[in-house]
Amino acid sequence: MSTNGMTSWAVDLKDIGAIYPFQGTETALFVLGLIFWIGWHVWQAKIEKQEFADAERDFDAEHSGKSIKRY
């Protein structure tokens, strides 16, 4: 099984070029990784914003005062 187009290693490798698998897919994989990375950050920011809004809604002055006095 050859994923890089080589059928025999009995050649001069300086004439071959890249010998790693899936050569030629670097750009597509980079773009997919970049989209995933940016999407994850957007999704994470949205979740954290919602969690912060929920926490802010749950705490009022009375609850904060009790927490401060407790410590």
N, C-alpha and C positions, 0 to 999 in steps of 0.2 A: 504494500500500500504506500503510495507516495502522495503527499499533500503539497509538495513543492515542484512537481514536474520532473524530478530527478529519477532516473531508472538505475543508475549505477554510480557508486562513489569513486570509481577508478578513473577520475578526470582531474585536471588541474583546477582547483577551486578558485584561483584568481580570475579565471576566464568565465566562471559561472555567474557570479554576482550574489544576490541574496539566496540563502539556502534554508531559511526558516519557513515554517508552514504558513499558509494563507497569505502569501505575499501578494500585495496589491490591494489588500483590504484595510490598510492602515487609515486611510482618510475616512472611509465609512465607519470604522470602529471609533475613530476619534470623534466624529460628529455625533454618533449615538451616545458615546460617553459624555460628551459635553451637554447634550440635551437631557440626559438622565441626571447629571450633576446639577444643572440649573433648575430642572423640574423638582428635584429633591429639596433644594433650598427654598423654592417658592412654597412647596407643600409644607415644609417644616415651619416656615415663617407664618403661614396661615394657621397652622395648629397651635403654635405658641401664642399668637395673637388672641385666638379664641380662649385658650387656657388662662391667659392674663386677664381677659375681660371677665371670665367666670370668677376668677379669684377676686378681682376688684369689686364685682357685684356682691360677692358673699361677705365681704368685710365692711363693717361700718365703724363709726367712731366708738360706739359702746364696746364692741368686740375688741377693737384695738386697745382701748383703755384697759380692759380686763387682762389682755395679753401682756401689756407693759407692767401692770401691777404684779402679775404672777411671777415675773422674772425680776 
